[in-house]
Amino acid sequence: MATERPSFELAKGINGLDKIILRESRNRSAEVYLYGGHVTSWKNENGEELLHLSSKAVFKAPKPIRGGIPLCFPQFSNFGTLEQHGFARNRIWEVDASPPPLPTNSSSNAYVDLILRPSEDDLKAWPHNFEFRMRVDLGSEGELTLTSRIRNTNSDGKPFTFTFAYHTYFSVSDISEVRVEGLETLDYLDNLKNRERFTEQGDAITFESETDKIYLSTPTKIAILDHEKKRTFVVRKDGLADAVVWNPWDKRSKTISDLGDEDYKHMLCVEAAAIERPITLKPGEEWKGRLELSAVPSSYSSGQLDPKKVLE
């Protein structure tokens, strides 16, 4: 029996860049630019945008796109010798015509498989052959799933080591009204204090100033509660032990050329990542990291999420 072709549309985006459009039957959608393998849009059945895209985002090489879901590989931040967050987010990816088998949502055919291989310049900066495959899947309930598979294809017998993050920018109504649950009592590295290690003390993470923390050994589920929109984002992850929480606030925002001065009020980055314990692959070995995002209605009682089993 022939398998059904995934339903996606190839279109031209900003500055003529190629993008993939995924559509789900209830008017939900997602968009992925081949530049960076970069998810720039994820909309619910009401057409509401769930990801934050910078008002000053630059859709032109070599600048990465600011907002959406940038891919940090083979290096997160400056944890190494490469450019900030590595090079995957400003390379041209290809649609993968013959991906290896990967289970997908059985009731959804709105997905696309992408692939990135190193260029000659990449090999000069990071001398390792690899195949980075990623499936972007828009599920039947509107959930967005990114599954990355990175394989060492070195022919010289050498292993390689990398760090990784899905640098997700969520769209929120007001950063001052948002709380993150699921990271309580965990250790974190504070990037604003030379990556000094601390333990989270609050019963939830709230925001009133610049925040840039790497939470370690985190659970597979994290919730982002948006009080004003009565919406909760649920982040589910596999193969990604860490979680970065970032908001630049006002002063830092003014130093970022491709971020609007007021954008920080309506964005929050909660990033599924592998940082503290870098991934090492021998030739022929493959690593898989999976991120699933969903948005569910929520209501509050005394500042707490009603028991909707979000984090159970």
LOZA-973319 format. One record per residue (C-alpha): residue number from 1; residue in three letters; x, y, z. Coordinates in steps of 0.1 Angstrom, whole numbers, plus 5000, padded with zeros to 4 digits. Example, Ala and Ser with C-alpha at 12.3 -4.5 7.8 and 13.67 -1.06 7.14 Angstrom:
2
@kelo=1; vonu=ALA; x=5123; y=4955; z=5078
@kelo=2; vonu=SER; x=5137; y=4989; z=5071
end
This chain:
312
@kelo=1; vonu=MET; x=5000; y=5000; z=5000
@kelo=2; vonu=ALA; x=5014; y=5034; z=4991
@kelo=3; vonu=THR; x=5019; y=5058; z=5020
@kelo=4; vonu=GLU; x=5001; y=5091; z=5020
@kelo=5; vonu=ARG; x=5023; y=5120; z=5010
@kelo=6; vonu=PRO; x=5027; y=5146; z=5038
@kelo=7; vonu=SER; x=5006; y=5177; z=5032
@kelo=8; vonu=PHE; x=5027; y=5208; z=5030
@kelo=9; vonu=GLU; x=5030; y=5237; z=5008
@kelo=10; vonu=LEU; x=5062; y=5253; z=4995
@kelo=11; vonu=ALA; x=5059; y=5290; z=4993
@kelo=12; vonu=LYS; x=5079; y=5322; z=4992
@kelo=13; vonu=GLY; x=5083; y=5341; z=5024
@kelo=14; vonu=ILE; x=5099; y=5373; z=5034
@kelo=15; vonu=ASN; x=5127; y=5385; z=5011
@kelo=16; vonu=GLY; x=5119; y=5356; z=4988
@kelo=17; vonu=LEU; x=5131; y=5330; z=5012
@kelo=18; vonu=ASP; x=5116; y=5295; z=5007
@kelo=19; vonu=LYS; x=5092; y=5284; z=5035
@kelo=20; vonu=ILE; x=5070; y=5254; z=5042
@kelo=21; vonu=ILE; x=5034; y=5259; z=5053
@kelo=22; vonu=LEU; x=5017; y=5231; z=5073
@kelo=23; vonu=ARG; x=4979; y=5232; z=5077
@kelo=24; vonu=GLU; x=4956; y=5212; z=5099
@kelo=25; vonu=SER; x=4919; y=5207; z=5092
@kelo=26; vonu=ARG; x=4907; y=5231; z=5120
@kelo=27; vonu=ASN; x=4925; y=5261; z=5105
@kelo=28; vonu=ARG; x=4956; y=5256; z=5126
@kelo=29; vonu=SER; x=4989; y=5262; z=5108
@kelo=30; vonu=ALA; x=5027; y=5263; z=5112
@kelo=31; vonu=GLU; x=5054; y=5278; z=5090
@kelo=32; vonu=VAL; x=5090; y=5267; z=5086
@kelo=33; vonu=TYR; x=5117; y=5286; z=5067
@kelo=34; vonu=LEU; x=5143; y=5265; z=5049
@kelo=35; vonu=TYR; x=5168; y=5292; z=5060
@kelo=36; vonu=GLY; x=5177; y=5279; z=5094
@kelo=37; vonu=GLY; x=5152; y=5250; z=5094
@kelo=38; vonu=HIS; x=5134; y=5277; z=5114
@kelo=39; vonu=VAL; x=5098; y=5275; z=5126
@kelo=40; vonu=THR; x=5085; y=5311; z=5125
@kelo=41; vonu=SER; x=5048; y=5306; z=5130
@kelo=42; vonu=TRP; x=5024; y=5284; z=5150
@kelo=43; vonu=LYS; x=4988; y=5294; z=5150
@kelo=44; vonu=ASN; x=4958; y=5279; z=5168
@kelo=45; vonu=GLU; x=4923; y=5273; z=5154
@kelo=46; vonu=ASN; x=4914; y=5310; z=5160
@kelo=47; vonu=GLY; x=4944; y=5321; z=5140
@kelo=48; vonu=GLU; x=4962; y=5334; z=5171
@kelo=49; vonu=GLU; x=5000; y=5334; z=5168
@kelo=50; vonu=LEU; x=5015; y=5313; z=5196
@kelo=51; vonu=LEU; x=5052; y=5321; z=5189
@kelo=52; vonu=HIS; x=5068; y=5355; z=5192
@kelo=53; vonu=LEU; x=5086; y=5368; z=5162
@kelo=54; vonu=SER; x=5107; y=5400; z=5167
@kelo=55; vonu=SER; x=5093; y=5431; z=5152
@kelo=56; vonu=LYS; x=5128; y=5437; z=5139
@kelo=57; vonu=ALA; x=5136; y=5402; z=5127
@kelo=58; vonu=VAL; x=5160; y=5401; z=5098
@kelo=59; vonu=PHE; x=5152; y=5376; z=5071
@kelo=60; vonu=LYS; x=5185; y=5378; z=5053
@kelo=61; vonu=ALA; x=5218; y=5358; z=5056
@kelo=62; vonu=PRO; x=5240; y=5357; z=5075
@kelo=63; vonu=LYS; x=5218; y=5371; z=5103
@kelo=64; vonu=PRO; x=5197; y=5344; z=5120
@kelo=65; vonu=ILE; x=5159; y=5350; z=5123
@kelo=66; vonu=ARG; x=5150; y=5365; z=5157
@kelo=67; vonu=GLY; x=5120; y=5347; z=5173
@kelo=68; vonu=GLY; x=5100; y=5316; z=5165
@kelo=69; vonu=ILE; x=5122; y=5285; z=5172
@kelo=70; vonu=PRO; x=5158; y=5289; z=5163
@kelo=71; vonu=LEU; x=5180; y=5257; z=5163
@kelo=72; vonu=CYS; x=5212; y=5260; z=5184
@kelo=73; vonu=PHE; x=5237; y=5234; z=5170
@kelo=74; vonu=PRO; x=5264; y=5223; z=5173
@kelo=75; vonu=GLN; x=5269; y=5248; z=5201
@kelo=76; vonu=PHE; x=5246; y=5266; z=5225
@kelo=77; vonu=SER; x=5255; y=5302; z=5233
@kelo=78; vonu=ASN; x=5293; y=5305; z=5236
@kelo=79; vonu=PHE; x=5299; y=5271; z=5252
@kelo=80; vonu=GLY; x=5327; y=5264; z=5227
@kelo=81; vonu=THR; x=5347; y=5280; z=5199
@kelo=82; vonu=LEU; x=5320; y=5286; z=5172
@kelo=83; vonu=GLU; x=5297; y=5316; z=5165
@kelo=84; vonu=GLN; x=5270; y=5323; z=5190
@kelo=85; vonu=HIS; x=5245; y=5293; z=5191
@kelo=86; vonu=GLY; x=5264; y=5275; z=5163
@kelo=87; vonu=PHE; x=5256; y=5276; z=5126
@kelo=88; vonu=ALA; x=5225; y=5255; z=5120
@kelo=89; vonu=ARG; x=5202; y=5285; z=5124
@kelo=90; vonu=ASN; x=5217; y=5304; z=5095
@kelo=91; vonu=ARG; x=5222; y=5277; z=5069
@kelo=92; vonu=ILE; x=5199; y=5267; z=5041
@kelo=93; vonu=TRP; x=5182; y=5233; z=5049
@kelo=94; vonu=GLU; x=5166; y=5210; z=5023
@kelo=95; vonu=VAL; x=5134; y=5190; z=5023
@kelo=96; vonu=ASP; x=5144; y=5155; z=5030
@kelo=97; vonu=ALA; x=5131; y=5134; z=5002
@kelo=98; vonu=SER; x=5139; y=5100; z=5018
@kelo=99; vonu=PRO; x=5139; y=5102; z=5056
@kelo=100; vonu=PRO; x=5144; y=5071; z=5076
@kelo=101; vonu=PRO; x=5112; y=5058; z=5093
@kelo=102; vonu=LEU; x=5100; y=5079; z=5122
@kelo=103; vonu=PRO; x=5067; y=5074; z=5140
@kelo=104; vonu=THR; x=5043; y=5103; z=5135
@kelo=105; vonu=ASN; x=5009; y=5114; z=5147
@kelo=106; vonu=SER; x=4987; y=5087; z=5131
@kelo=107; vonu=SER; x=4959; y=5112; z=5126
@kelo=108; vonu=SER; x=4981; y=5139; z=5111
@kelo=109; vonu=ASN; x=4998; y=5142; z=5077
@kelo=110; vonu=ALA; x=5007; y=5178; z=5082
@kelo=111; vonu=TYR; x=5045; y=5174; z=5086
@kelo=112; vonu=VAL; x=5077; y=5179; z=5067
@kelo=113; vonu=ASP; x=5111; y=5163; z=5070
@kelo=114; vonu=LEU; x=5142; y=5186; z=5066
@kelo=115; vonu=ILE; x=5179; y=5178; z=5064
@kelo=116; vonu=LEU; x=5211; y=5197; z=5069
@kelo=117; vonu=ARG; x=5246; y=5186; z=5060
@kelo=118; vonu=PRO; x=5278; y=5205; z=5065
@kelo=119; vonu=SER; x=5292; y=5228; z=5039
@kelo=120; vonu=GLU; x=5330; y=5231; z=5032
@kelo=121; vonu=ASP; x=5331; y=5263; z=5053
@kelo=122; vonu=ASP; x=5313; y=5245; z=5081
@kelo=123; vonu=LEU; x=5338; y=5217; z=5080
@kelo=124; vonu=LYS; x=5366; y=5242; z=5083
@kelo=125; vonu=ALA; x=5351; y=5257; z=5114
@kelo=126; vonu=TRP; x=5339; y=5224; z=5129
@kelo=127; vonu=PRO; x=5356; y=5195; z=5112
@kelo=128; vonu=HIS; x=5330; y=5168; z=5115
@kelo=129; vonu=ASN; x=5306; y=5152; z=5090
@kelo=130; vonu=PHE; x=5270; y=5149; z=5102
@kelo=131; vonu=GLU; x=5235; y=5146; z=5091
@kelo=132; vonu=PHE; x=5209; y=5167; z=5110
@kelo=133; vonu=ARG; x=5174; y=5155; z=5102
@kelo=134; vonu=MET; x=5144; y=5172; z=5117
@kelo=135; vonu=ARG; x=5107; y=5165; z=5113
@kelo=136; vonu=VAL; x=5082; y=5193; z=5120
@kelo=137; vonu=ASP; x=5047; y=5179; z=5127
@kelo=138; vonu=LEU; x=5015; y=5198; z=5133
@kelo=139; vonu=GLY; x=4992; y=5173; z=5151
@kelo=140; vonu=SER; x=4955; y=5168; z=5149
@kelo=141; vonu=GLU; x=4950; y=5187; z=5183
@kelo=142; vonu=GLY; x=4972; y=5216; z=5172
@kelo=143; vonu=GLU; x=5003; y=5204; z=5190
@kelo=144; vonu=LEU; x=5036; y=5213; z=5173
@kelo=145; vonu=THR; x=5063; y=5186; z=5175
@kelo=146; vonu=LEU; x=5100; y=5190; z=5164
@kelo=147; vonu=THR; x=5120; y=5158; z=5163
@kelo=148; vonu=SER; x=5157; y=5162; z=5156
@kelo=149; vonu=ARG; x=5181; y=5133; z=5148
@kelo=150; vonu=ILE; x=5218; y=5140; z=5145
@kelo=151; vonu=ARG; x=5241; y=5113; z=5131
@kelo=152; vonu=ASN; x=5279; y=5112; z=5131
@kelo=153; vonu=THR; x=5289; y=5104; z=5095
@kelo=154; vonu=ASN; x=5326; y=5109; z=5100
@kelo=155; vonu=SER; x=5347; y=5085; z=5079
@kelo=156; vonu=ASP; x=5379; y=5090; z=5099
@kelo=157; vonu=GLY; x=5366; y=5072; z=5130
@kelo=158; vonu=LYS; x=5365; y=5103; z=5151
@kelo=159; vonu=PRO; x=5336; y=5111; z=5176
@kelo=160; vonu=PHE; x=5322; y=5145; z=5180
@kelo=161; vonu=THR; x=5306; y=5164; z=5208
@kelo=162; vonu=PHE; x=5279; y=5191; z=5207
@kelo=163; vonu=THR; x=5254; y=5211; z=5227
@kelo=164; vonu=PHE; x=5219; y=5218; z=5215
@kelo=165; vonu=ALA; x=5187; y=5238; z=5222
@kelo=166; vonu=TYR; x=5153; y=5246; z=5207
@kelo=167; vonu=HIS; x=5154; y=5283; z=5214
@kelo=168; vonu=THR; x=5116; y=5287; z=5215
@kelo=169; vonu=TYR; x=5101; y=5322; z=5218
@kelo=170; vonu=PHE; x=5066; y=5320; z=5232
@kelo=171; vonu=SER; x=5041; y=5348; z=5226
@kelo=172; vonu=VAL; x=5026; y=5360; z=5259
@kelo=173; vonu=SER; x=5002; y=5388; z=5268
@kelo=174; vonu=ASP; x=5024; y=5405; z=5295
@kelo=175; vonu=ILE; x=5056; y=5390; z=5308
@kelo=176; vonu=SER; x=5048; y=5405; z=5343
@kelo=177; vonu=GLU; x=5017; y=5382; z=5344
@kelo=178; vonu=VAL; x=5034; y=5350; z=5334
@kelo=179; vonu=ARG; x=5047; y=5322; z=5356
@kelo=180; vonu=VAL; x=5066; y=5290; z=5348
@kelo=181; vonu=GLU; x=5059; y=5259; z=5367
@kelo=182; vonu=GLY; x=5078; y=5226; z=5368
@kelo=183; vonu=LEU; x=5113; y=5240; z=5376
@kelo=184; vonu=GLU; x=5108; y=5246; z=5413
@kelo=185; vonu=THR; x=5137; y=5235; z=5436
@kelo=186; vonu=LEU; x=5160; y=5227; z=5407
@kelo=187; vonu=ASP; x=5196; y=5239; z=5403
@kelo=188; vonu=TYR; x=5204; y=5264; z=5376
@kelo=189; vonu=LEU; x=5233; y=5283; z=5361
@kelo=190; vonu=ASP; x=5228; y=5320; z=5361
@kelo=191; vonu=ASN; x=5242; y=5335; z=5329
@kelo=192; vonu=LEU; x=5239; y=5370; z=5345
@kelo=193; vonu=LYS; x=5263; y=5359; z=5372
@kelo=194; vonu=ASN; x=5291; y=5342; z=5353
@kelo=195; vonu=ARG; x=5271; y=5309; z=5352
@kelo=196; vonu=GLU; x=5273; y=5306; z=5390
@kelo=197; vonu=ARG; x=5252; y=5277; z=5403
@kelo=198; vonu=PHE; x=5221; y=5284; z=5424
@kelo=199; vonu=THR; x=5190; y=5265; z=5435
@kelo=200; vonu=GLU; x=5155; y=5278; z=5426
@kelo=201; vonu=GLN; x=5137; y=5289; z=5457
@kelo=202; vonu=GLY; x=5102; y=5301; z=5445
@kelo=203; vonu=ASP; x=5071; y=5280; z=5440
@kelo=204; vonu=ALA; x=5071; y=5292; z=5404
@kelo=205; vonu=ILE; x=5092; y=5314; z=5382
@kelo=206; vonu=THR; x=5079; y=5349; z=5377
@kelo=207; vonu=PHE; x=5095; y=5379; z=5359
@kelo=208; vonu=GLU; x=5103; y=5414; z=5370
@kelo=209; vonu=SER; x=5138; y=5419; z=5355
@kelo=210; vonu=GLU; x=5162; y=5404; z=5330
@kelo=211; vonu=THR; x=5164; y=5366; z=5334
@kelo=212; vonu=ASP; x=5189; y=5342; z=5318
@kelo=213; vonu=LYS; x=5191; y=5308; z=5335
@kelo=214; vonu=ILE; x=5200; y=5273; z=5325
@kelo=215; vonu=TYR; x=5180; y=5248; z=5347
@kelo=216; vonu=LEU; x=5196; y=5214; z=5351
@kelo=217; vonu=SER; x=5182; y=5179; z=5351
@kelo=218; vonu=THR; x=5147; y=5192; z=5344
@kelo=219; vonu=PRO; x=5115; y=5172; z=5342
@kelo=220; vonu=THR; x=5100; y=5161; z=5308
@kelo=221; vonu=LYS; x=5071; y=5186; z=5312
@kelo=222; vonu=ILE; x=5072; y=5223; z=5319
@kelo=223; vonu=ALA; x=5042; y=5247; z=5320
@kelo=224; vonu=ILE; x=5040; y=5284; z=5310
@kelo=225; vonu=LEU; x=5009; y=5300; z=5325
@kelo=226; vonu=ASP; x=4997; y=5332; z=5309
@kelo=227; vonu=HIS; x=4972; y=5347; z=5333
@kelo=228; vonu=GLU; x=4958; y=5374; z=5310
@kelo=229; vonu=LYS; x=4951; y=5350; z=5281
@kelo=230; vonu=LYS; x=4940; y=5322; z=5304
@kelo=231; vonu=ARG; x=4963; y=5300; z=5284
@kelo=232; vonu=THR; x=4989; y=5275; z=5294
@kelo=233; vonu=PHE; x=5017; y=5263; z=5271
@kelo=234; vonu=VAL; x=5029; y=5228; z=5279
@kelo=235; vonu=VAL; x=5064; y=5219; z=5269
@kelo=236; vonu=ARG; x=5072; y=5182; z=5266
@kelo=237; vonu=LYS; x=5107; y=5171; z=5258
@kelo=238; vonu=ASP; x=5128; y=5139; z=5254
@kelo=239; vonu=GLY; x=5165; y=5136; z=5251
@kelo=240; vonu=LEU; x=5170; y=5172; z=5264
@kelo=241; vonu=ALA; x=5178; y=5173; z=5301
@kelo=242; vonu=ASP; x=5181; y=5211; z=5305
@kelo=243; vonu=ALA; x=5158; y=5241; z=5301
@kelo=244; vonu=VAL; x=5168; y=5277; z=5295
@kelo=245; vonu=VAL; x=5146; y=5305; z=5306
@kelo=246; vonu=TRP; x=5153; y=5339; z=5291
@kelo=247; vonu=ASN; x=5138; y=5373; z=5289
@kelo=248; vonu=PRO; x=5161; y=5403; z=5281
@kelo=249; vonu=TRP; x=5139; y=5430; z=5298
@kelo=250; vonu=ASP; x=5141; y=5466; z=5288
@kelo=251; vonu=LYS; x=5178; y=5477; z=5290
@kelo=252; vonu=ARG; x=5192; y=5445; z=5274
@kelo=253; vonu=SER; x=5165; y=5447; z=5247
@kelo=254; vonu=LYS; x=5179; y=5481; z=5236
@kelo=255; vonu=THR; x=5213; y=5465; z=5229
@kelo=256; vonu=ILE; x=5199; y=5438; z=5206
@kelo=257; vonu=SER; x=5197; y=5453; z=5171
@kelo=258; vonu=ASP; x=5171; y=5429; z=5157
@kelo=259; vonu=LEU; x=5148; y=5430; z=5187
@kelo=260; vonu=GLY; x=5122; y=5457; z=5192
@kelo=261; vonu=ASP; x=5125; y=5478; z=5224
@kelo=262; vonu=GLU; x=5091; y=5467; z=5236
@kelo=263; vonu=ASP; x=5092; y=5431; z=5224
@kelo=264; vonu=TYR; x=5104; y=5417; z=5257
@kelo=265; vonu=LYS; x=5069; y=5425; z=5272
@kelo=266; vonu=HIS; x=5052; y=5400; z=5249
@kelo=267; vonu=MET; x=5078; y=5372; z=5247
@kelo=268; vonu=LEU; x=5093; y=5345; z=5269
@kelo=269; vonu=CYS; x=5120; y=5319; z=5259
@kelo=270; vonu=VAL; x=5117; y=5285; z=5275
@kelo=271; vonu=GLU; x=5142; y=5263; z=5257
@kelo=272; vonu=ALA; x=5145; y=5225; z=5257
@kelo=273; vonu=ALA; x=5183; y=5220; z=5257
@kelo=274; vonu=ALA; x=5213; y=5197; z=5262
@kelo=275; vonu=ILE; x=5240; y=5219; z=5277
@kelo=276; vonu=GLU; x=5254; y=5207; z=5310
@kelo=277; vonu=ARG; x=5262; y=5172; z=5297
@kelo=278; vonu=PRO; x=5272; y=5176; z=5260
@kelo=279; vonu=ILE; x=5262; y=5149; z=5236
@kelo=280; vonu=THR; x=5291; y=5127; z=5222
@kelo=281; vonu=LEU; x=5285; y=5105; z=5191
@kelo=282; vonu=LYS; x=5309; y=5080; z=5177
@kelo=283; vonu=PRO; x=5308; y=5074; z=5139
@kelo=284; vonu=GLY; x=5275; y=5058; z=5129
@kelo=285; vonu=GLU; x=5258; y=5068; z=5162
@kelo=286; vonu=GLU; x=5226; y=5089; z=5163
@kelo=287; vonu=TRP; x=5211; y=5112; z=5189
@kelo=288; vonu=LYS; x=5174; y=5121; z=5190
@kelo=289; vonu=GLY; x=5159; y=5151; z=5208
@kelo=290; vonu=ARG; x=5122; y=5157; z=5207
@kelo=291; vonu=LEU; x=5101; y=5188; z=5216
@kelo=292; vonu=GLU; x=5063; y=5189; z=5217
@kelo=293; vonu=LEU; x=5044; y=5221; z=5223
@kelo=294; vonu=SER; x=5008; y=5225; z=5231
@kelo=295; vonu=ALA; x=4985; y=5253; z=5242
@kelo=296; vonu=VAL; x=4956; y=5246; z=5265
@kelo=297; vonu=PRO; x=4930; y=5267; z=5282
@kelo=298; vonu=SER; x=4936; y=5274; z=5319
@kelo=299; vonu=SER; x=4920; y=5293; z=5348
@kelo=300; vonu=TYR; x=4933; y=5304; z=5381
@kelo=301; vonu=SER; x=4924; y=5302; z=5417
@kelo=302; vonu=SER; x=4946; y=5321; z=5442
@kelo=303; vonu=GLY; x=4973; y=5324; z=5416
@kelo=304; vonu=GLN; x=4974; y=5286; z=5410
@kelo=305; vonu=LEU; x=4966; y=5266; z=5379
@kelo=306; vonu=ASP; x=4933; y=5247; z=5384
@kelo=307; vonu=PRO; x=4941; y=5210; z=5385
@kelo=308; vonu=LYS; x=4939; y=5201; z=5348
@kelo=309; vonu=LYS; x=4966; y=5175; z=5351
@kelo=310; vonu=VAL; x=4989; y=5196; z=5330
@kelo=311; vonu=LEU; x=5021; y=5185; z=5348
@kelo=312; vonu=GLU; x=5010; y=5150; z=5358
end
